Amino acid sequence: MSYMGLPKYLIHQDKSPAGQSKPEGNAGGGGDPPPSGSTNAMTKRWVDVNWRFTEPEPEGYCTGFEVAVFAGSDIDNGQLAEPITLICDPAARRHIGILELRTQINLRAAVRACYGDLRSAWTNASTHSQFIPDIQYYGDNGWLEIGNGTIMQWMKTPLMTDQAGYDFTWPILFPNVCYSVSATPQIENDQPENDNWLQLISFNRAGLRIYKQASSNASADRPIRAFIVGFGY
């Protein structure tokens, strides 16, 4: 299973103990952002499971498929993320469902063929990837997908005392590029004589480097924080 923009995986084909052909497929996921200002609401994500299936001879006995989306290493000991879906169409090769996620979670998919009341063995995914809600907020650090693939990230740094360079990592890795960053200093302890400022040295999709600069030796060791906002996709 994959999150939108990541490679899809393959569900490997093998045979059930009864010799019934098991489905082979892949899956993907995506979704829409939550309402503006929402940080605790359940986030709806779509999951798209695709598979290939060739019925062994004699043909004509397959009556459809069952699809499971679950958390864990195996459908037999995992936890279902949604009820098992019955697809009463032997020509179908796809299932699209809606998941409501509050936190980041690792998911897999499995498919099995139906023969009336009989079922083939589950075909599990060999790999998995993360389904991530459109917004994550952890105190002063988080990110938000704001449409058209654009991601906004923000962070509040620890106190910076020394006049030196500081490296920071984004809450998540920008999938492709970070194209804009701003860093705003905050003076600690209500010190109006604190004349430190920040210089943005470099940035990329993984993080950034800023330099804390002071106009005089007297204030060089006075602490400040930085509020940093970055945009990318």
Secondary structure as GFF3:
##gff-version 3
##sequence-region A 1 233
A	DSSP	beta_strand	24	31	.	.	.	ID=ss1
A	DSSP	beta_strand	43	52	.	.	.	ID=ss2
A	DSSP	beta_strand	64	71	.	.	.	ID=ss3
A	DSSP	beta_strand	79	80	.	.	.	ID=ss4
A	DSSP	beta_strand	85	87	.	.	.	ID=ss5
A	DSSP	beta_strand	94	101	.	.	.	ID=ss6
A	DSSP	beta_strand	105	115	.	.	.	ID=ss7
A	DSSP	beta_strand	118	119	.	.	.	ID=ss8
A	DSSP	beta_strand	123	124	.	.	.	ID=ss9
A	DSSP	beta_strand	129	131	.	.	.	ID=ss10
A	DSSP	beta_strand	135	138	.	.	.	ID=ss11
A	DSSP	beta_strand	141	145	.	.	.	ID=ss12
A	DSSP	beta_strand	151	156	.	.	.	ID=ss13
A	DSSP	beta_strand	165	169	.	.	.	ID=ss14
A	DSSP	beta_strand	178	187	.	.	.	ID=ss15
A	DSSP	beta_strand	196	203	.	.	.	ID=ss16
A	DSSP	beta_strand	207	214	.	.	.	ID=ss17
A	DSSP	three_ten_helix	217	219	.	.	.	ID=ss18
A	DSSP	beta_strand	224	232	.	.	.	ID=ss19
###
